[in-house]
Amino acid sequence: MSSDQKEVLITGIGFVSCFGEGADQNWQILGGATAPEPVINMETVAPYGVHPLPEMDWALQIPRKDQRQMENWQRLGTYAAGLALDDAGIKENEELISSMDLVVAAGGGERDVETDEAILKDALASNDREQLILDRLRTDLRPTLFLAQLSNLLAGNISIVHKVTGSSRTYMGEETAGVTVIQNAVSRIASGQSSHMLVGGSYNADRPDALLPHALNHYLYTGGTEGVHGRQANGGGMRMGSVGAFLVLEEAEHAKARGAKSYAKLDGVSSDLGKRDGEKGQERLEGMFDKLGGTPDAVMSGATGVSEATAYEMDFLASKLGGDVPVRAFQTMIGQPLEATFPAGVALAALALKNNGFYAPFEAQEKPATSEVSSIMVTSIGHHCGEGFALLSKS
């Protein structure tokens, strides 16, 4: 970050994973002397295990009247956003909330699986499928049902429930969307366009309609409970995870003026999109790394477990950082949350920096941290395309 740009601090974290809700809860479990056993449901959508949602009382952050208009991915994001605002100490500050900008990474909404299955079943027995579809459009496939699947409704619900009424942007594009929202927020705060922002995303893995396209493209892992590295011996693959990750990002002087404490400083974000073949792919990662302007003490990796993408990242990290910098592939623990991947990685890195520690190895293939960690690089190499890096340091 150049000298004329403003410092960007993380002053609030809202985090929900299979290990529970809240930043402190997840740090207590994941940041211990030994890594926990991953929480994986191998039965609901067998043979594809998922890291499921924990038990949630949505009413703690979302009035019941508003819950009726949301699906679980929206509830999860709205809930995590509320946790972040609480954590930053600004949820009840009407002046700050009303002037706060919002940037959300979101996928498509959830479908009515029972309706889809019923239509497909009836279509198999129908002699006039076109008429069947027309009839069902008037009854089951209501326009309001379709509207409930729009991606920007997550931002809309956050604005309604938490009264965040500054500017609002929504980005789509799987892992790349998560990178974009962080990069957009950091650049706007650093340039003085915004003083405080709420940014993040959510993903609900407990739904067969979401897993179907990944299964059809052979991206999902069908083995046991192996982590990101352990899956490589069996052909690799993703295990999806339900995650809500939102951050309050704030300009340093703005945070200081209101007496806010920070988790960490976001020094820079870089991203790219292109082919990963040969030297050109490595050169793109080199350029992204150089833009960060520093060498990290540790890495929080968003590696998905998909063989090609995982090897592409790990080969680069080994060549650039050597074997002494500890790397943690956090999807081993919380699964693949697509749009929420990068915000989740940034949240986990910020938690480690605030608590003056790092994470024990999540798998046997990972090396322990042997020295103090003052800066952490967060990566997101998309399972199909798109790359992003961020550099965080102690504030």
C-alpha positions as CSV (number, residue, x, y, z in Angstrom):
1,M,0.0,0.0,0.0
2,S,1.5,3.3,-1.0
3,S,2.3,6.1,1.5
4,D,-0.6,8.3,0.3
5,Q,-3.2,5.7,0.9
6,K,-5.1,5.2,4.1
7,E,-4.6,2.1,6.4
8,V,-7.4,-0.4,6.4
9,L,-8.2,-2.2,9.7
10,I,-10.4,-5.2,10.4
11,T,-12.5,-4.1,13.4
12,G,-15.3,-6.7,13.4
13,I,-15.6,-10.4,12.4
14,G,-18.9,-12.3,12.0
15,F,-18.1,-16.0,11.4
16,V,-20.2,-19.2,11.3
17,S,-18.8,-22.6,10.4
18,C,-19.5,-26.2,11.2
19,F,-17.7,-25.6,14.5
20,G,-20.3,-23.0,15.6
21,E,-20.9,-19.3,15.5
22,G,-18.8,-16.3,16.5
23,A,-15.1,-15.4,16.0
24,D,-14.1,-16.4,19.5
25,Q,-15.9,-19.8,19.3
26,N,-14.1,-20.7,16.1
27,W,-10.7,-19.5,17.4
28,Q,-11.1,-21.5,20.6
29,I,-11.6,-24.7,18.6
30,L,-9.4,-24.1,15.6
31,G,-6.6,-22.2,17.3
32,G,-5.8,-24.8,20.0
33,A,-2.5,-26.7,20.5
34,T,-3.8,-29.5,18.3
35,A,-6.2,-29.3,15.4
36,P,-9.8,-30.6,16.0
37,E,-11.4,-33.4,14.1
38,P,-13.3,-31.9,11.2
39,V,-17.1,-31.9,11.5
40,I,-18.4,-33.8,8.4
41,N,-21.8,-35.1,7.5
42,M,-21.3,-38.2,5.3
43,E,-24.9,-39.2,5.1
44,T,-27.3,-36.5,3.9
45,V,-25.9,-36.1,0.4
46,A,-23.9,-39.3,0.2
47,P,-21.4,-40.1,-1.3
48,Y,-20.5,-36.4,-1.0
49,G,-19.7,-35.4,2.6
50,V,-20.3,-31.8,3.6
51,H,-19.3,-29.6,6.6
52,P,-22.8,-28.8,7.8
53,L,-24.4,-25.8,9.4
54,P,-24.3,-25.9,13.2
55,E,-27.4,-25.6,15.2
56,M,-28.7,-22.0,14.8
57,D,-31.2,-19.8,16.5
58,W,-31.7,-17.4,13.7
59,A,-33.9,-15.2,15.9
60,L,-30.8,-14.0,17.8
61,Q,-29.9,-11.8,14.8
62,I,-32.9,-11.9,12.5
63,P,-36.5,-11.1,13.5
64,R,-38.9,-14.0,12.8
65,K,-41.0,-11.9,10.5
66,D,-38.0,-11.3,8.3
67,Q,-36.8,-15.0,8.4
68,R,-39.9,-16.1,6.4
69,Q,-38.6,-14.2,3.3
70,M,-35.2,-15.8,3.4
71,E,-33.6,-19.1,2.5
72,N,-30.8,-20.5,4.6
73,W,-28.0,-19.0,2.6
74,Q,-29.6,-15.6,3.1
75,R,-30.2,-16.3,6.8
76,L,-26.6,-17.4,7.2
77,G,-25.2,-14.3,5.6
78,T,-27.5,-11.9,7.4
79,Y,-26.7,-13.6,10.7
80,A,-22.9,-13.4,10.1
81,A,-23.3,-9.8,9.1
82,G,-25.1,-9.1,12.4
83,L,-22.3,-10.8,14.3
84,A,-19.7,-8.7,12.6
85,L,-21.6,-5.5,13.4
86,D,-21.9,-6.6,17.1
87,D,-18.3,-7.5,17.2
88,A,-17.3,-4.0,15.9
89,G,-19.5,-2.3,18.5
90,I,-21.5,-0.3,15.9
91,K,-24.7,-2.3,15.6
92,E,-26.7,0.1,17.8
93,N,-25.0,3.2,16.4
94,E,-27.5,4.6,14.0
95,E,-25.2,7.2,12.5
96,L,-22.5,4.7,11.7
97,I,-24.9,2.0,10.4
98,S,-26.8,4.3,8.2
99,S,-23.6,5.6,6.5
100,M,-22.0,2.2,6.2
101,D,-21.2,0.8,2.7
102,L,-22.0,-2.9,2.0
103,V,-20.3,-5.3,-0.5
104,V,-21.5,-8.9,-0.7
105,A,-20.3,-12.0,-2.6
106,A,-23.3,-14.2,-3.4
107,G,-24.2,-17.1,-5.6
108,G,-27.7,-18.1,-6.9
109,G,-30.5,-18.6,-4.5
110,E,-31.8,-22.0,-3.3
111,R,-34.4,-23.8,-5.4
112,D,-37.5,-25.6,-4.2
113,V,-36.1,-29.1,-4.6
114,E,-39.4,-30.8,-3.8
115,T,-41.1,-28.8,-6.5
116,D,-38.4,-29.6,-9.0
117,E,-38.5,-33.3,-8.3
118,A,-42.3,-33.4,-8.6
119,I,-42.3,-31.6,-12.0
120,L,-39.6,-33.9,-13.3
121,K,-41.5,-37.0,-12.1
122,D,-44.7,-35.8,-13.7
123,A,-42.9,-34.9,-16.9
124,L,-41.7,-38.5,-17.3
125,A,-45.3,-39.6,-17.4
126,S,-46.7,-36.8,-19.5
127,N,-47.5,-36.9,-23.2
128,D,-47.5,-33.1,-23.4
129,R,-44.6,-31.7,-21.3
130,E,-44.9,-28.2,-22.7
131,Q,-48.4,-27.9,-21.4
132,L,-47.4,-29.5,-18.1
133,I,-44.7,-26.8,-17.6
134,L,-47.2,-24.1,-18.5
135,D,-49.7,-25.5,-15.9
136,R,-47.0,-25.8,-13.2
137,L,-45.8,-22.2,-13.9
138,R,-49.2,-20.9,-12.8
139,T,-49.2,-22.9,-9.6
140,D,-45.8,-24.0,-8.3
141,L,-43.3,-21.8,-10.1
142,R,-44.6,-18.4,-8.9
143,P,-42.7,-15.2,-9.9
144,T,-42.1,-14.5,-6.2
145,L,-40.4,-17.9,-5.8
146,F,-38.0,-17.0,-8.6
147,L,-37.4,-13.5,-7.1
148,A,-36.4,-15.2,-3.9
149,Q,-33.4,-16.7,-5.7
150,L,-31.9,-13.4,-6.8
151,S,-28.3,-13.0,-5.6
152,N,-28.6,-9.4,-4.4
153,L,-31.4,-10.2,-2.0
154,L,-28.7,-11.2,0.6
155,A,-27.5,-7.5,0.5
156,G,-31.1,-6.4,0.6
157,N,-31.9,-8.5,3.7
158,I,-28.8,-7.2,5.5
159,S,-29.9,-3.7,4.7
160,I,-33.4,-4.3,6.0
161,V,-32.6,-6.3,9.1
162,H,-29.4,-4.4,10.2
163,K,-30.3,-1.0,8.8
164,V,-27.0,-0.8,6.7
165,T,-28.2,1.8,4.2
166,G,-25.0,3.2,2.6
167,S,-24.1,2.1,-0.9
168,S,-24.6,-1.6,-1.8
169,R,-22.8,-3.9,-4.3
170,T,-23.2,-7.6,-5.0
171,Y,-20.6,-9.7,-6.9
172,M,-21.2,-13.1,-8.4
173,G,-18.6,-15.6,-9.6
174,E,-17.8,-18.3,-7.0
175,E,-14.4,-17.9,-5.3
176,T,-13.6,-14.9,-7.5
177,A,-16.5,-13.0,-6.1
178,G,-15.1,-13.4,-2.6
179,V,-11.8,-12.0,-3.7
180,T,-13.4,-9.1,-5.5
181,V,-15.5,-7.9,-2.5
182,I,-12.4,-7.7,-0.3
183,Q,-10.4,-6.0,-2.9
184,N,-13.1,-3.6,-3.7
185,A,-13.6,-2.6,-0.1
186,V,-9.9,-2.3,0.6
187,S,-9.3,0.0,-2.4
188,R,-12.3,2.2,-1.6
189,I,-11.2,2.7,2.0
190,A,-7.6,3.1,1.1
191,S,-8.4,5.8,-1.4
192,G,-10.7,7.7,0.9
193,Q,-14.0,6.8,-0.9
194,S,-15.4,5.1,2.2
195,S,-14.6,5.2,5.9
196,H,-16.2,1.9,7.1
197,M,-17.7,-1.0,5.2
198,L,-19.4,-4.4,5.8
199,V,-18.1,-7.0,3.5
200,G,-18.4,-10.8,3.1
201,G,-20.4,-13.7,1.8
202,S,-22.2,-16.9,2.8
203,Y,-22.7,-20.4,1.4
204,N,-25.1,-23.2,2.4
205,A,-23.7,-26.6,1.5
206,D,-26.6,-28.5,3.1
207,R,-28.6,-28.5,-0.2
208,P,-28.4,-31.1,-3.0
209,D,-29.2,-28.6,-5.7
210,A,-26.0,-26.7,-4.9
211,L,-23.9,-29.8,-5.0
212,L,-25.4,-31.2,-8.3
213,P,-23.5,-29.0,-10.8
214,H,-20.2,-29.7,-9.0
215,A,-20.9,-33.4,-8.9
216,L,-21.8,-33.4,-12.7
217,N,-18.4,-31.7,-13.4
218,H,-16.6,-34.3,-11.2
219,Y,-15.3,-31.7,-8.7
220,L,-16.6,-33.3,-5.5
221,Y,-14.6,-35.8,-3.5
222,T,-16.2,-39.2,-2.9
223,G,-13.8,-40.7,-0.5
224,G,-13.6,-40.6,3.2
225,T,-12.8,-37.7,5.6
226,E,-9.4,-36.9,4.2
227,G,-8.3,-33.3,4.2
228,V,-7.2,-31.1,1.2
229,H,-3.8,-32.7,1.0
230,G,-4.8,-36.2,1.8
231,R,-7.4,-36.3,-1.0
232,Q,-4.7,-35.9,-3.6
233,A,-3.7,-39.5,-3.4
234,N,-7.2,-40.5,-4.4
235,G,-7.7,-38.1,-7.3
236,G,-8.5,-35.0,-5.3
237,G,-11.8,-33.1,-5.0
238,M,-13.8,-30.6,-3.0
239,R,-15.9,-31.1,0.1
240,M,-18.4,-28.3,0.4
241,G,-18.9,-26.4,3.6
242,S,-21.6,-24.1,5.1
243,V,-20.0,-20.8,6.1
244,G,-21.0,-17.3,6.8
245,A,-18.1,-14.8,6.9
246,F,-18.5,-11.0,7.2
247,L,-15.9,-8.4,8.1
248,V,-16.1,-4.8,9.2
249,L,-13.3,-2.9,7.5
250,E,-12.5,0.5,8.7
251,E,-10.1,3.3,7.9
252,A,-7.6,3.5,10.7
253,E,-8.2,7.1,11.8
254,H,-12.0,6.5,11.7
255,A,-11.5,3.5,13.9
256,K,-9.2,5.4,16.3
257,A,-11.7,8.3,16.6
258,R,-14.4,6.0,17.9
259,G,-12.0,4.0,20.1
260,A,-12.4,0.8,18.2
261,K,-10.0,-2.1,18.6
262,S,-8.8,-3.9,15.6
263,Y,-7.9,-7.5,14.7
264,A,-5.3,-6.8,12.1
265,K,-4.3,-4.5,9.2
266,L,-5.1,-5.4,5.6
267,D,-2.0,-4.3,3.8
268,G,-3.0,-5.3,0.3
269,V,-5.1,-7.5,-2.0
270,S,-4.3,-8.7,-5.5
271,S,-6.2,-10.8,-8.0
272,D,-6.1,-12.2,-11.5
273,L,-8.0,-14.4,-13.9
274,G,-6.5,-16.4,-16.7
275,K,-5.0,-19.7,-17.9
276,R,-2.9,-21.6,-15.5
277,D,-0.7,-23.4,-18.1
278,G,3.1,-23.5,-17.7
279,E,5.2,-20.5,-17.1
280,K,2.5,-17.9,-17.9
281,G,0.4,-19.2,-15.0
282,Q,3.3,-19.0,-12.6
283,E,4.1,-15.5,-13.8
284,R,0.6,-14.3,-13.0
285,L,1.0,-15.6,-9.5
286,E,4.4,-13.9,-9.2
287,G,2.9,-10.6,-10.3
288,M,0.1,-10.9,-7.7
289,F,2.6,-11.8,-5.0
290,D,4.8,-8.8,-5.8
291,K,1.9,-6.4,-5.6
292,L,1.4,-7.3,-2.0
293,G,4.7,-5.7,-1.2
294,G,5.9,-8.1,1.5
295,T,6.8,-11.7,2.4
296,P,4.4,-13.4,4.9
297,D,5.4,-15.4,8.0
298,A,2.5,-17.9,7.3
299,V,-0.2,-18.7,4.8
300,M,-3.9,-19.3,5.2
301,S,-4.6,-21.3,2.0
302,G,-8.0,-21.5,0.4
303,A,-6.9,-24.6,-1.5
304,T,-10.0,-26.6,-2.6
305,G,-8.6,-30.1,-2.9
306,V,-9.2,-30.2,-6.7
307,S,-5.9,-31.7,-7.9
308,E,-5.0,-29.3,-10.7
309,A,-5.8,-26.1,-8.7
310,T,-4.2,-27.3,-5.5
311,A,-1.0,-28.4,-7.2
312,Y,-0.9,-25.0,-9.0
313,E,-1.0,-23.2,-5.7
314,M,1.3,-25.5,-3.7
315,D,4.0,-25.5,-6.3
316,F,4.0,-21.8,-6.4
317,L,4.1,-21.4,-2.6
318,A,7.0,-23.9,-2.4
319,S,9.0,-22.1,-5.0
320,K,8.3,-18.6,-3.6
321,L,8.4,-19.2,0.1
322,G,10.4,-22.4,0.5
323,G,9.5,-25.1,3.0
324,D,9.8,-23.1,6.3
325,V,6.7,-20.9,6.0
326,P,3.8,-22.8,7.5
327,V,0.7,-23.2,5.2
328,R,-2.8,-24.1,6.5
329,A,-5.4,-25.4,4.0
330,F,-8.4,-24.3,5.9
331,Q,-10.9,-26.1,3.7
332,T,-9.8,-29.2,5.5
333,M,-11.6,-27.9,8.5
334,I,-14.5,-25.8,7.3
335,G,-15.0,-27.1,3.7
336,Q,-15.4,-25.3,0.4
337,P,-17.7,-22.3,0.9
338,L,-17.3,-20.9,-2.7
339,E,-18.1,-17.1,-2.5
340,A,-17.3,-17.0,1.2
341,T,-13.9,-18.6,0.8
342,F,-11.7,-15.5,0.7
343,P,-13.6,-13.6,3.5
344,A,-13.3,-16.7,5.6
345,G,-9.6,-17.0,5.0
346,V,-9.1,-13.3,5.9
347,A,-11.2,-13.8,9.1
348,L,-9.1,-16.8,10.2
349,A,-5.9,-14.9,9.5
350,A,-7.0,-11.9,11.5
351,L,-8.0,-14.1,14.4
352,A,-4.5,-15.6,14.5
353,L,-2.8,-12.2,14.4
354,K,-5.0,-10.8,17.1
355,N,-4.3,-13.8,19.4
356,N,-0.6,-13.7,18.7
357,G,-0.5,-17.3,17.4
358,F,-1.2,-19.5,14.4
359,Y,-3.0,-22.7,13.8
360,A,-1.6,-26.2,14.5
361,P,-1.2,-28.3,11.4
362,F,-4.6,-29.4,10.0
363,E,-3.1,-32.4,8.4
364,A,0.1,-34.5,8.7
365,Q,1.4,-32.9,5.5
366,E,1.5,-29.5,7.0
367,K,4.5,-28.1,9.1
368,P,4.1,-26.5,12.5
369,A,4.9,-22.8,13.0
370,T,8.3,-22.6,14.6
371,S,8.6,-18.8,14.9
372,E,6.4,-15.7,15.6
373,V,3.8,-15.0,13.1
374,S,3.4,-11.2,12.5
375,S,2.0,-11.3,8.9
376,I,-0.2,-13.8,7.1
377,M,-0.9,-14.2,3.4
378,V,-4.4,-15.4,2.5
379,T,-4.9,-17.3,-0.8
380,S,-7.8,-18.3,-2.9
381,I,-7.1,-20.3,-6.0
382,G,-10.5,-21.1,-7.5
383,H,-11.4,-24.7,-8.2
384,H,-12.0,-23.8,-11.8
385,C,-10.6,-20.3,-12.3
386,G,-9.7,-17.0,-10.6
387,E,-7.0,-16.3,-8.1
388,G,-6.6,-13.9,-5.2
389,F,-4.0,-13.0,-2.5
390,A,-4.2,-10.8,0.6
391,L,-1.5,-9.8,3.1
392,L,-2.5,-9.1,6.7
393,S,-0.2,-7.8,9.5
394,K,-0.6,-7.0,13.2
395,S,-2.2,-3.7,13.8
